[in-house]
């Protein structure tokens, strides 16, 4: 069985102008396809470019987050 290694993708420069926005990314997470104040705006822009995409809600950059899980 062959092991695949995932390459790290640095999106910091591409995402920096989109603070606190919804972002639609290409499936390989390399291209920003749409941006909006809400999910529908980002979706409309992305659909003009591609049929498949993923969404990401960018937080305000001056806020710290700590992820936790409850079992």
Secondary structure, 3 states (H helix, E strand, C coil): CCCCCCCCCCCHHHHHHHCCCEEEECCCCCCEEEEECCHHHHHHHHHHHCCCCEEEECCCCCCCCCCCCCC
